[in-house]
């Protein structure tokens, strides 16, 4: 009996070790397949969502630009409304008319002094006023007229 069981034992041990090795290889292949399938699904998900994510980013940038433009326009609106409120005051209208349109009150004399646009004047020794930044011919004529 011992002889009958002795040959079958090594056979079983050989079978169980080869079947466990084979089961281990199957499990390893299954894990490798699952990892590859998961990686494939992940790549497909990224590629499928790339366009919508890019469109979302573009829309968000447009929204930010529009929000900034609206804020600037609201600031401009507030400034214009403040200016409109000032325009209803007679004193402010009078100061604008005197400043921009060269208006004068009745009985006032208005003197307009011609000069450069920035208002800089240079005086000569004889009391004549010449425009700063004037051309060569004007300076020559001015010096001839001032000397005589």
Secondary structure, DSSP 8 states (H G I E B T S, - for coil): -HHHHHHHHHHHHHHHHHHHHHHHHHHHHHHHHHHHHHHHHHHHHHHHHHHHHHHHHHHHHHHHHHHHHHHHHHHHHHHHHHHHHHHTSHHHHHHHHHHHS----TT---------TT--EEE-TTS-EEETT--HHHHHHHHHHHH-
